[in-house]
Amino acid sequence: MDERTALRMLAGDLPGAGDDAAVVGGTVITTDMLHESTDFPPGTTRYTAGWRSVGASLSDVAAMGAEATAAVAAYGAPAFDGDELRAFVRGARGVCDAVGATYVGGDLDAHGEFTVATTAIGETDDPVLRTGAEPGDAVCVTGTFGRTAAALRFFERGDAERGNDLFRFEPRVAAGLALRGHASAMMDSSDGLARSLHQLAEASGCGFAVEWDRVPVDRSVDEVADGGGDRRELAVHFGEDFELVFSLPEDALDDAREASPTSIARVGRVTDESRGVTMDGGPLPDRGFTHSRSESERA
């Protein structure tokens, strides 16, 4: 079975799971695992790997509307190189510093391929879950989409410097905190915009109607896309952009935009469940990132 099917199978055994992070009292906690073969293309520096892997978990903290406090990482590799280890730690510290958290260490282990498992924690007394979207709410996103897809194209072209630059994203912790008092439901877009919309709609028991021309596409996508269809595929279905996807009452949108340090785009509205998830009036395929497939296989 694939990753999503396995998670659905386990849902009955783990009733407290289902959001970007688990809530334990006033603490949120989340964990992620990234592998060289599926997450770090050739040319990815260890600095970028440290930044990106820890950033993925910090993004889950952001999606809960929590203040990020700390992160750890377990680093596995066939051999340990001192320069690579130091670069990885610098990257992990760098992304933590960017969101006001602290990198506090982790573990080392021999492994057949470079693999990183990360855990991040945050604090909040009022977490934003995936379950609160209501018909009539606005559907919004932070930032831009397609950045990771463009990065992989640059890696494939041999432009590792550009690829690494695009791979190092800033988790939207500050935006998540700003949205905490406004958002009715929220998650991050690690699996892609389309899949995130489906997951959010399923959790809230509603539908979404979104418009393609409202989706903010990263400028880097236009440098690599092969036509309009490819541009849409990279922005909507590719994933791993780590933006926030959320709903909120229409009358809260202006206040949310004023409070957020990151740009917010209104891409659609919440509908009743019978209408499903649509884009420009037609069904939006539930297709996105999976850790078991490469870009060519996803496309």
N, C-alpha and C positions, 0 to 999 in steps of 0.2 A: 504494500500500500504506500501511497505517497505521504508526504509530511502532513498535509491538511487532513487527510482521512484518518491518519494515526491520532492526531490531536482530537478529532471528533470522537473517536472510539474511546479515548481516555477521559473525555469530559464527564461521563457518568461517574467515574471513580474519583474525580477531582472537582467537586462542585464549587470550590473556591477559586478555580482558575477561570480564564476566559477574557480577562482584560490584559492590557500591555504589561502590567505588573501586579503582583499579589499585594493585598493590603493586610498588614498585621499590626493592629492597633493604629498608631499614627505613622507607621512606617510602610513604605512601598519597597518591594524587592523584586528584582528581575534578573534573568540570566540568559545568555546567548552563547552560541558556539559557531565559529567561523573556520573554514578550511581553505588551504591553499588552492586546491583543485576547483573549488566552486566560488570562492570569495576574494582571492588575492591573485589577480592575473600576473603573468610574467612582467617584471618591471616595477611591481609594487615594493616600495622600500619598507624596511622594518619600522621606520618612524611612522609612515602612513598606516601600516598595519596596526600599530599600537593605538594610534589616534582613532582609526575607523572601528576597530573591534570594541574598544571601550565606549566610543561614541554611540554605537548601536544600542548598548544597554542604557546609557544616559538618555537616549531618545525615548525609551520606554518610560523612564521616570518623568520626562517632560510630558508625555501623553496622559499622565495621571494628574497633571497640574500640581506636581510636587516639587519641592526644593531639593535639588540633588546634593547629597552630602558626601558620598564616598564610592569608590569602585575598586575592584580587585580583578586580576586576570591570571588564569592558568595558561602557561606557555609550553606547548609541546613541539619538539622538532627532532629530526634525525640526529642532529649534532648541535652543540651550543657554540656560538661565535660571540666573543666579547663585544665587538663593535655592534653586531646586530642586536644583542640583548640591550645594550645601552640605548641604542636608537629606538627600540620598541618602548622602553620605559619613558624616554623623552616624549614620544608621541602620546602615550597614555597619560602622562602628566599634563601635556599641553592641552588635550581636549578637556580634562578635568578642570584645569585652570580657567578655560574659556567659559565654563558654566558655574564656577564658584564651588566646585567639589574638590575632593582630595583623593589622589591615587595612593592607596595604602599597601600595595604589594600584591602577592599572589603565590603562585607555585610554578615549579619547573618540572618537566617530565620528558623522557625520551618518547618519541612518537614517529610513526612511519612517514607522515607528512606534516608540514608546518600547520599547526592547529591552535586556535586560541579559544578558551572559554572564559567569559567575563560575567561578572555580577556587579550590579549597581544598586545602591539604596538611596532613598529620599524620604523626606518628611512632609506630611500634610495631614490636617484634621478634616479635610473636605475633598477627597479624591474625586476626579471626574472619571466616570465609568463609560462603557460603551452603550449603556442601556437606556439613556434618557431622551433620545431624539423623539420629537413629536411632530405630527403633520402640521405644516405651516411654518416650521422653523426654516431658517436659511442654512444651506450647506456651504461650508467655507473651507479654505485651505490656507496654510502659510507658505511663503516662499515661492519657489519655482520647481518644476518637474522635468525629469529627463537628464539631470546632471550625471547620475551614475552611468546611464546608458551611453552618454557622450564620452565619459571617462574611459569606458571599455573600448569604444571605437578608437580613441586616441592611443590606448595601450596597444591595440592590434596594429596600428599604423607605425608603431615604434616610437611614438612621442610620449615616453614615460613621464617626463617632467609635467606635461599638461595633464596626463592621466592621474598622477599623484595629487596634483593640485585640486582637481575636481573631486577626488575621492575623500579629501579631508573636509568634511562638512561640520558645521557647528550645530550640535543638538539644540532643539528649540525649547530649552528649559525656561528661559526668561519669558518667551511667548506663552508657554503652558501655564506659568504662574499668573500672567496677566489675564489669561482666558478663564482661569478657574472660577471666577465669580460670574461668568457669562455663558460658558459652553454648557449645553445640555447633554452632550455625548462627545467623546473624543478618542482618537487613537493615532498612532503614527503610521506613515505610509510605507513602511519597510517592505511590504509585499506588493506595492504598486497602488496607484490611485484607484483603478477599477476594483481590484480585489479588496482594498480597504473599504470602499463604499459598500460592497456586498457584505463584508463582515460587520460593519457598523449597522447596516440595515437589518441584518439577521439578528443581531444582539438586541436592537431596539424594537423589533417587530414592526418595521415600517418600510416604506419604499423611498427611493431618491430619484429625482428628475434633474439631471445636470446637462450643461451645455458645453460643447467642445471649445467654442471660441472664448469662453470665460476661463478656461484652464490656463494658468500662467506657465508658459513653457520656457525653460532655461535657454539663454542665448546660445550656449554651447551646442545645443541640439541642432540648431540651424547650420552649424559648421560641419556636421557629420551625417545628417539625415538624407536619405535618398528619396526625396519627394514627400508629398503631403501625407500619404498613408504611413510611411516609415516614421515621419515626425510624430504622428499621433500614437503609433505603437510605442515608440521610445518614451513618450511623456506619460501615457495613460496606463500601459500594461507592464512596463519593464520592472519598475520597483527599485528599492534600495536607496530612495532619495531622502528618507527620514524627515519628511515634513509632517505637520499636524493636519489631520482631516477631522472636522468637527461640525456639529450643528449648534445653533443658538437661536433664540427668539429674534425675529426680524428687528424688533425695537431695541435690541441690545447690540446690533452690529456696529453702529457708529461709536459707541463707548468702547467696544472691544478693539476696534481699529485704533482709537486714540491711545488705549492702554498698551497695546502690543508693540514691542520694539521691532518686530518683523512684519513685513507686509502681509495683508490678509486679502484674499480674493473670494468673493461670493460666486460660487460656481453652479448653484442650483437651489432646490428647495426639497424639503421632506414631504413625502406624499403618504397615502395609506399603503399598507403592505401589498394589497392586490395588484398594485401597479408595478411592483418590482423595481429594479434599478435600470434606468434608461439614460441614454445620452442622445440629445437632439431628437427625442421622441421614439427612438428605437432601443431594443434591448442592448444593454452594455455587457459584453461577455465577462464572466467571472474568471479572468485570466491574469496571472501576475507572476511574481518571483517565486522560484523554488530552489532550494539548495542542491537539488539533484540534477540540475540541467544547466547547460552553458547558454550563452547569449544566442548562438545560432539555433539551438534547439528550442529556445523560448520563442524566437522570431518565426 
